Amino acid sequence: MLSWVTIALVLNMGAVPALAETITVTVDKMAFTPTEVSAKIGDTIEWVNKDRFAHTATVKGGWEVVLPVKKSGSLVVEKAEAIDYYCRFHPNMKGRITVAAK
């Protein structure tokens, strides 16, 4: 005979939430690659700096992720929106994240 706890656990197995993804943006040769990425709420954007210079992923009036030489930085996206970002040190470097609801 199955206990109520076992039945509850079996029934909950079908209710597994969608796993968040990590989306990688490479920073190399003074550019974000890919320039545009699509994500869902809860996903992580990870910037990997392979360049010889420090960079940032900066949103004007918003957040900033500092990317030291040969290091990475990340951010979890929390709401559905289009986010334009740039490098504060090299403003010609630009990228865009389009975040959709799950």
Backbone as CSV, one residue per row, in Angstrom:
resi,resn,N_x,N_y,N_z,CA_x,CA_y,CA_z,C_x,C_y,C_z
1,MET,0.840,-1.176,0.000,0.000,0.000,0.000,0.894,1.252,0.000
2,LEU,0.610,2.157,-0.898,1.391,3.390,-0.982,0.917,4.394,0.057
3,SER,1.843,5.068,0.660,1.463,6.104,1.615,1.066,7.368,0.873
4,TRP,0.406,8.260,1.546,-0.007,9.531,0.938,1.203,10.350,0.501
5,VAL,2.286,10.262,1.234,3.505,10.996,0.871,4.047,10.488,-0.462
6,THR,4.093,9.181,-0.633,4.584,8.596,-1.879,3.700,9.005,-3.046
7,ILE,2.401,8.967,-2.857,1.465,9.363,-3.920,1.672,10.833,-4.281
8,ALA,1.834,11.672,-3.275,2.049,13.101,-3.530,3.348,13.326,-4.295
9,LEU,4.394,12.595,-3.943,5.670,12.736,-4.654,5.546,12.288,-6.105
10,VAL,4.853,11.197,-6.347,4.664,10.692,-7.707,3.861,11.685,-8.533
11,LEU,2.821,12.244,-7.965,1.986,13.209,-8.689,2.750,14.493,-9.002
12,ASN,3.642,14.897,-8.121,4.414,16.123,-8.332,5.527,15.960,-9.354
13,MET,5.909,14.743,-9.670,7.007,14.530,-10.617,6.698,15.124,-11.987
14,GLY,5.449,15.183,-12.370,5.071,15.759,-13.659,5.104,17.271,-13.653
15,ALA,5.255,17.898,-12.499,5.222,19.351,-12.386,6.626,19.924,-12.242
16,VAL,7.559,19.432,-13.016,8.941,19.908,-12.951,9.028,21.232,-13.710
17,PRO,9.527,22.292,-13.067,9.631,23.571,-13.758,10.678,23.517,-14.875
18,ALA,10.484,24.373,-15.865,11.453,24.442,-16.964,12.792,24.919,-16.412
19,LEU,13.863,24.322,-16.877,15.189,24.696,-16.405,15.645,25.977,-17.080
20,ALA,16.272,26.817,-16.309,16.833,28.041,-16.868,18.076,27.690,-17.667
21,GLU,18.362,28.490,-18.657,19.532,28.272,-19.505,20.595,29.319,-19.218
22,THR,21.824,29.001,-19.599,22.906,29.978,-19.586,23.241,30.284,-21.036
23,ILE,23.177,31.555,-21.364,23.454,32.012,-22.723,24.784,32.744,-22.694
24,THR,25.729,32.301,-23.509,27.077,32.856,-23.486,27.272,33.876,-24.596
25,VAL,27.813,35.021,-24.206,28.223,36.061,-25.144,29.732,36.193,-25.000
26,THR,30.443,36.053,-26.096,31.894,36.172,-26.081,32.287,37.615,-26.376
27,VAL,33.279,38.103,-25.646,33.824,39.436,-25.890,35.230,39.234,-26.449
28,ASP,35.420,39.608,-27.723,36.702,39.403,-28.378,36.832,40.396,-29.521
29,LYS,38.033,40.896,-29.713,38.314,41.846,-30.794,37.364,43.040,-30.745
30,MET,37.131,43.518,-29.517,36.329,44.716,-29.272,34.887,44.571,-29.763
31,ALA,34.310,43.370,-29.573,32.927,43.146,-29.990,32.263,42.099,-29.110
32,PHE,30.940,42.233,-28.942,30.117,41.222,-28.296,29.638,40.260,-29.380
33,THR,29.813,38.952,-29.165,29.369,37.969,-30.150,28.620,36.844,-29.441
34,PRO,27.366,36.575,-29.798,26.571,37.293,-30.791,26.148,38.663,-30.265
35,THR,25.864,39.548,-31.189,25.448,40.901,-30.824,24.057,40.895,-30.201
36,GLU,23.187,40.022,-30.700,21.821,39.922,-30.186,21.552,38.502,-29.716
37,VAL,20.950,38.397,-28.514,20.568,37.085,-27.985,19.120,37.138,-27.501
38,SER,18.489,35.977,-27.504,17.130,35.829,-26.966,17.215,34.980,-25.711
39,ALA,16.454,35.370,-24.696,16.463,34.655,-23.421,15.052,34.621,-22.868
40,LYS,14.871,33.837,-21.813,13.610,33.781,-21.089,13.863,34.242,-19.660
41,ILE,12.822,34.719,-19.007,12.943,35.137,-17.616,13.571,33.994,-16.813
42,GLY,14.585,34.320,-16.017,15.279,33.330,-15.202,16.548,32.799,-15.836
43,ASP,16.744,33.057,-17.137,17.981,32.627,-17.795,19.152,33.490,-17.321
44,THR,20.344,32.943,-17.463,21.573,33.659,-17.116,22.285,34.037,-18.400
45,ILE,22.691,35.293,-18.477,23.545,35.749,-19.570,24.956,35.781,-19.000
46,GLU,25.874,35.088,-19.666,27.272,35.073,-19.230,28.138,35.666,-20.331
47,TRP,28.892,36.698,-19.971,29.834,37.309,-20.895,31.214,36.762,-20.572
48,VAL,31.911,36.246,-21.566,33.254,35.705,-21.397,34.208,36.636,-22.143
49,ASN,35.068,37.317,-21.395,35.988,38.292,-21.988,37.272,37.593,-22.429
50,LYS,37.439,37.432,-23.714,38.656,36.834,-24.273,39.579,37.909,-24.836
51,ASP,39.229,39.154,-24.605,39.973,40.280,-25.154,41.165,40.650,-24.265
52,ARG,42.006,41.543,-24.779,43.179,42.021,-24.039,42.852,43.231,-23.177
53,PHE,41.569,43.630,-23.170,41.141,44.816,-22.437,39.973,44.466,-21.520
54,ALA,39.845,45.212,-20.433,38.659,45.080,-19.584,37.473,45.700,-20.316
55,HIS,36.295,45.153,-20.080,35.069,45.659,-20.691,33.964,45.661,-19.648
56,THR,32.815,46.192,-20.028,31.605,46.097,-19.213,30.434,45.749,-20.127
57,ALA,29.390,45.239,-19.521,28.083,45.146,-20.172,27.214,46.074,-19.333
58,THR,26.898,47.241,-19.878,26.270,48.312,-19.125,24.950,48.718,-19.761
59,VAL,23.928,48.874,-18.932,22.644,49.408,-19.377,22.545,50.815,-18.818
60,LYS,22.347,51.774,-19.704,22.255,53.171,-19.275,21.129,53.326,-18.252
61,GLY,21.483,53.848,-17.071,20.509,54.020,-16.000,20.108,52.727,-15.314
62,GLY,20.831,51.635,-15.609,20.475,50.329,-15.048,21.678,49.617,-14.483
63,TRP,21.808,48.368,-14.818,22.852,47.519,-14.256,24.146,47.580,-15.062
64,GLU,25.203,47.047,-14.450,26.498,46.953,-15.113,27.196,45.673,-14.645
65,VAL,27.735,44.927,-15.600,28.534,43.744,-15.310,29.957,44.065,-15.749
66,VAL,30.904,44.028,-14.813,32.302,44.322,-15.109,32.967,43.034,-15.599
67,LEU,33.733,43.160,-16.698,34.376,42.001,-17.330,35.884,42.214,-17.387
68,PRO,36.612,41.821,-16.342,38.068,41.952,-16.354,38.688,41.117,-17.483
69,VAL,39.924,41.409,-17.810,40.646,40.686,-18.858,40.664,39.187,-18.544
70,LYS,40.282,38.388,-19.548,40.298,36.922,-19.460,39.409,36.363,-18.348
71,LYS,38.383,37.104,-17.956,37.430,36.659,-16.921,36.021,36.719,-17.503
72,SER,35.048,36.287,-16.696,33.657,36.344,-17.138,32.803,37.003,-16.064
73,GLY,31.607,37.355,-16.459,30.620,37.923,-15.554,29.250,37.512,-16.033
74,SER,28.280,37.514,-15.128,26.954,37.052,-15.529,25.851,37.836,-14.832
75,LEU,24.648,37.649,-15.377,23.460,38.329,-14.865,22.251,37.449,-15.159
76,VAL,21.348,37.326,-14.190,20.095,36.607,-14.407,19.049,37.627,-14.835
77,VAL,18.393,37.374,-15.981,17.366,38.306,-16.460,16.059,38.017,-15.733
78,GLU,15.399,39.088,-15.281,14.277,38.925,-14.362,12.926,39.364,-14.898
79,LYS,12.899,40.067,-16.043,11.592,40.456,-16.583,11.646,40.499,-18.103
80,ALA,10.472,40.338,-18.698,10.370,40.350,-20.160,10.571,41.785,-20.649
81,GLU,11.592,41.957,-21.472,11.913,43.279,-22.007,13.021,43.148,-23.037
82,ALA,13.224,44.209,-23.788,14.374,44.295,-24.691,15.410,45.163,-23.992
83,ILE,16.642,44.653,-23.901,17.704,45.344,-23.172,18.836,45.669,-24.139
84,ASP,19.115,46.951,-24.292,20.271,47.388,-25.075,21.395,47.688,-24.103
85,TYR,22.564,47.150,-24.372,23.704,47.388,-23.486,24.932,47.749,-24.318
86,TYR,25.955,48.246,-23.646,27.189,48.678,-24.307,28.341,48.527,-23.328
87,CYS,29.553,48.704,-23.830,30.725,48.726,-22.965,30.988,50.172,-22.555
88,ARG,31.022,50.417,-21.255,31.257,51.781,-20.765,32.630,52.302,-21.185
89,PHE,33.613,51.420,-21.304,34.956,51.826,-21.696,35.082,52.023,-23.203
90,HIS,34.252,51.311,-23.970,34.307,51.334,-25.439,32.869,51.433,-25.959
91,PRO,32.265,52.626,-25.935,30.840,52.789,-26.234,30.398,52.319,-27.623
92,ASN,31.348,52.104,-28.529,30.970,51.580,-29.845,30.611,50.093,-29.777
93,MET,30.964,49.430,-28.699,30.610,48.010,-28.510,29.182,47.951,-27.951
94,LYS,28.274,47.329,-28.722,26.875,47.293,-28.307,26.296,45.899,-28.470
95,GLY,25.290,45.617,-27.647,24.596,44.341,-27.727,23.144,44.511,-27.330
96,ARG,22.364,43.460,-27.560,20.933,43.500,-27.239,20.498,42.122,-26.736
97,ILE,19.697,42.148,-25.661,19.106,40.938,-25.103,17.586,41.105,-25.189
98,THR,16.915,40.163,-25.809,15.461,40.178,-25.851,14.979,39.088,-24.902
99,VAL,14.292,39.504,-23.836,13.844,38.565,-22.807,12.339,38.352,-22.950
100,ALA,11.947,37.087,-23.092,10.532,36.720,-23.193,10.079,36.052,-21.907
101,ALA,8.779,36.074,-21.678,8.213,35.350,-20.534,8.401,33.854,-20.783
102,LYS,8.396,33.082,-19.724,8.600,31.620,-19.848,7.476,30.981,-20.598
